[in-house]
Amino acid sequence: MRTSWLAGALLLLPSVAAAEQKAAAPGAEAPPVVLGWHSESISAGRPGTMLQIIPPVAEQVIAAPGGPPTIVFMNKGGVTLTPGTNDARTNRSTIVGQTSTIPPFEGSAAEWSAIMQCVRTIFAPYNMTITDVDPGNVPHFESVMGGRAQQAGMEQGVLGVSPFTTNCSLIPNSIVFTFTQSTRDAYGTTAGLPEELCEIAAQEIAHSFGLDHEYLASDPMTYLNFNGLKTFQNVDAQCGEYSPRTCGLPGTGIVCSQRQNSVTMLTQRIGVGDTLAPSVSITSPSNGAVVPTAFTVATTASDNIAVSKVELYVDGVLVDTKTAAPYSFELSGLATGGHSIQAKASDGANATETTINVTVQAGAPPPNPNPVPDEDPDSENPDTDGDGNSDTITGGCQT
């Protein structure tokens, strides 16, 4: 995907001692300390992005292995922010210098769907949930998607911004910005715009996890051109915008590392995503069974972490959902004839489904909800009609 037309780097970073911090009004939260701004030069009408430099914050493990995922809220609905320590739960941001309102995403539903799919693809390897539903008062990061930079008190031409610490640490509950209308102004409404917005958002989100710009065209942390979707690379890459440098804050002597591996850093700070789908099976009735118009569907489901839900579909229509075991479903009122029954298990990140076919017949015996597997296929009374019950032969002969 093409990238911003940027040249050169500008760093405005006063010393910590000289950093401006205005006195807070009585009862108000103290204004955040902002040490300066790092930007790709925004001159001659060329768009760029910026980093706001703030003091280090306590390093935290956002998601322990096997723990709940880190949540990133993709906010398309607009937001009013007040100055303060970054906290997506309370709409406080170090980025804004005064109460500021960013309007909703101005694009189409199709564009938004493409952006969401793209961001989810980029972060899919990690233990992260990308959602456009506000998580409320739970720890989460927020990516504000809308408006123009001027509405956040920034100069025209800024396409995205994130806070960034002097020690390249993560910023819990950070709020980052992709100014979608500014980007549309710069590039126009084109088929490639959703991917452009996605890559800007991915870079700004990753900045809040401590990732610097990389001199590697295929990684979202780059400013270099690349033909295709940028994804985080498992490469020890040099940092830099248009020339290689150490990782940290160029021109200040602050060095976080000589090189940066995006995959390693995100894995350490977010965790590896759950790539194993749950297993699910329908234990009763069995495939091909003849069942009455009302019967129980018994299923089992398991997962390496946890099953979040099991859904039951009849003829492709969702009829019931269970969020805890036992995953048994009562069906009634089905028309006579053939029907498909599908169970779909999800762990929140992956899903698995299984389907059987049954024939509904009035007066048919109900299937055994707890069938015992037939260990001897040559037994005298096998289950030949698939109802989960052993057939009883009375009279005649069996061949």
N, C-alpha and C positions, 0 to 999 in steps of 0.2 A: 504494500500500500504506500502511496506517496506520503511524504511527511512535510512538516511546516518549512517554509522558505526562511531559514534562519542563518544568521552569520554572527560569529563572535560571541563572547560571553561577557556579561556585566555583573559585577558583584558589588553590592552596597552592604558592607558589614561593619558597623561600628563596634568598638570593643564592648565587652559585657558591662564594664564599668560605665561606659558612656551611653548604654542603651536607654532609650526614653521610656519612662513608665509614669503615666500621669496618676495623680492621687485618685483613689476611688471615692465615690460619693458615700455618705454614711449609709451602712446597710447593704451596699452593693458589692459585688465581687470585684476584687482588685483586677485592674486591666492586666492582660498578659504581657510578659516581656517579649518584645520582638527585637531580635538582634540585627536584622537587615533582610535584604532580598537578593536572591541570585536569579538572574534572568538571561535568557538568550536575547540578544539585542533586538528591540522592537523598533526598527527604524525604517524609514522609506516605505511605510505602510505594510511592512512584512510582519505577519503574525508570529507569535511565539508563546512560550509557557514560562512560568515563574515558580521558584521555590521561596517560601517564606522561612527564614532561619530563626529557630527558637532554641532555647536552652535544652539540654538533655532531659529526658524524662525517664522514670524508672523502667528498666527493661522488664518485660513481662512475657510469660509463656501464654499466648492467647488460647491455644488449643493443644492440650496434651494428647499424646498418641492414644487413639481410641476414644477421645473425649468429644464433646459437642463441637460442631463446626464454628469457625469464625463467620459472623454474619456481615455482609456488605449490603447496605440498603441503597439501591439505585433510585434516587428521588427524582421522578419526572413531574411531580405535582406542584413544585414551587415551595419556597420556604422563606420564613422571616428569621434572620439570625441576629443575635446580639453579641457584642465583643465579650470574650472571656476565654478561659481555658477550654481547649477543644473537647467537646462532649456532644456527640450526636444525639444523646438522649434528651438533652435540654436545649438544643439548637444554639449552642454557644461555639464561637469560632474565633481563633486568633487572626484569621484572615481579614475579617471586616473590622473597620475602625469605628463604626457606628452601626446602629440598628439598620439592617439592610434587607431588602426583599428581592429574592431571585424568582422571576416568574416561571410558570410551568414550561416543560418541553414543548416547543412550538411545532414539532414535526408530526408526521402521520403515524397512525397505529402500526402500519407495516414497517416504518423506519424504526420505531421503538422495539418492535419484536425482533428485528434484525440486530439491533444493538445489544439487547439482552442475550440473545443466542450467542453472539460473538464474545461478549465478556465472560459468559459462562464457559465457553470453549477454552478461552485463554487461561482461566483459573481452575479448570476441571481437574488437573492433577493434584490439587491441594484441598485440604479439609476446610472448605469455604462454601458457604451458601450465598448465592447471589439472588437477591429478591427485590421486587419493586413494591412490596408491601411493607409499610412502616413497622418495624419490630417493636416500637414503643420503648418502654423503660427497661430494656435489657441491653447489655453491652453489645455494641455494634459500631461498625464504620459506616460513613455515609458519603456517597458520591452524588453531589448535586448536579443535575443535568438540565440546564436551561439558561436562558438569558444571555446578557452581554457582560463583559468584564467591568464596565463602568458601573453596573448596578451593585457590584461588590466593592466599589471604591477604587478600582484599578484602572490603569490606562487602557485606551483603545488598542486592540490588537492582541491582548492576552487571551489565549484560547483555553488554558487550564492552569490550575495552581494547587499546590499542596503545601502544608507545613513540612519542615524537614529539620531534624535536630543536628547539632554540631557533632554528635558522635554516631550519626547514622543509625540511631535506635528507632524502634517502632513507637508510634504515638497512639496509645489506646483511645478508642472512640473518636478517632480523627474525622474531620469533615474536609473533603476535597471537592474541587470544582472542575467541571468541564462546561465551558460557556458555549452552549450549542448554537445559539443565534450568532455569536461572534464567529464561530467556525463556519456556519452557513454563509455568513457575509463574506468570509475569506475565500471559500471554495465553491460556493453555489450549491444548489440542490441537485446533486448528481447521484448516480447509482452507487458510487463508492463512498458517499458521505457517511452512512451508518458505520462502515468499517473504520473510517477516519475517527469518528467520535468514540467508537469502541476502544481504539488503540490509545487515544488521549486519556480516556477514563482509566484504562488499565495501568498506564504509566503513573497517573496521579495517585491511584490507589496504592500502587507498589511503593511510591515515594514515602507514604505514611508507614510502610513497613521497613523503611530505612534503605531502600534501594536507590542508588545513584544512577545517573545517565551512563549508558554503555556505548562504547565504540564498536558496536556489533549490530549489523544491519537487520538481522533476523529476530532480534529481541525487542519487546515493546519498550524497553528503556532507552532505545536509541533515537537519534534524530536523523539517521541516515536513511536513504531511500531503500525500499525492499519491495520486490514483486511478489505479493502474497500476504497472508495474515501473519503477523508477528506473534511468536509464542516465546515464553521464557525458555532460555537455552541453558543446558547443563555444560557450560563452558566457562573456564576462568578467563574472563574477558577484561580488557583494559577499559577503564571508564573514560568518559569524554563525550563531547558533542560532535565537533568536526575535526578534532585531532585527539590522539590518545593522551591520557593523563592519569594520575593516581586517583583513587576514589576518596571523596570527601568534599571539601569546599575549595575549589581552585582559587589560587591567588591569596590564600589566607594562611597557608602553612598547616591547615587542618587536614590530616590524612586519616581516613578510616581503615584503608587497606590498599595494597598495591594493585590488586585485581578484584573483580567481583564475579561471583557465580550466582545468577538469579535463582536457579533451581535450589541450590544449597541454602541460600538465605531464606527463601520462602518456605522451604521444608522445615527449617529450624524454627521459624517464627509462626507458621500456620499449622504445619503438619501435612502429612500425605493424605490425600483424599481417599475415601472408601471406594474402591473399584470392584469389590466383590458383591455381586447381586445376591439377594436372599434366595433360598430354595422354597418351593411351595408345591404341595401335592393335594389332590382331592382323594381322600381315603374312602369316601362313601357319598353317593353310589359309585360303582365302577363304570368304566366306559362301556357304552352299549346297553346299560341296564334298562329294564322296564320298570317304571316307577308310577306311583299313584299321583293324583293331582296335587297332593300336599305331602311334602317329605322334607327331611333334613339333609343338608349338604355339609359334610364334615371335611375340614381341611386341616393341614398342618403346615407350619411355616417356621423357618429358622434363618438366622443371619449371623455373620461373624461378629457383629456389634449389637444390633437390635433391629427387630422388625417394627416398623412404625405403623403399618396398617396392612390389612388384607381386604381387598375389594372382591365382591362377587357380581358377575355379569351373567345375565340370561339373554341369549340371542343378541349379544352385543350391547345390552342396556344395563347400566349400573343399577343394582337393586338394593345393595346393602354394603356397609363398611364396618369392619371390626378393628379396633386399635389395641386390643389385648386378647391373649388366649383365654379360653378356647375359641378358635376361629370356626364356629359352627353357625350355619345360616338356616333359617326356616323359610321354605318356599311353599306357596299355596296359590290356588286359582290358576294354575297353568292349563292352557288348552291342551286337549289330547293331540298326540302326534309327536314329532321329533323336535328337540330343543338342544341348543348348545349351552353348556355351563362352563364359565371361565372364572378361575380364581387368579387374582393378581396381587402379589406381595411386593411391598416397597420398604426400603430402609431409609428413605428420605433422599438418597442419592441414586439408587439403582432399583430396578424393578424386574421381576420375573413373573411369567404367567403360565398357566397350564389350562387345557381345555378338554372336556369330555363331551360326549353326545349321549343323550338319553331319549327314551320314548315314553311319553306320558300316556297311561292307560287307566281309565276309570276302574276302580276295584282291584288294581294290582297291589300286591303286598308291599309294604314299605321296605326300603333297603335297610340292612343292618348298619346302624351308625358306628359300630365298632367291629368291623369285620376282622376275622383272624386269617392271616395269609395262609393259603393252602400249601403246606410244605411238601405234600405228596401228590403230584399230579395224577397218579394212578389210583387214588383212593376210590373207595366204592361210591362215595357220594360227592362228586366234585360240584363246583359252582358253575353250571353251564349257561345260566341265563344272565350272569353278571349282576345279580342283585345283592351280592355280598353274603348270601346265605347258601349253605350246602344243600344241594338237591337231595331229596329223599325218594328213593325208588321203591315203589310198592307194587309188587306183582310184575309179571313179564320178565323180560331179560334185558341186560345192559350190555352193549357191545362197544 
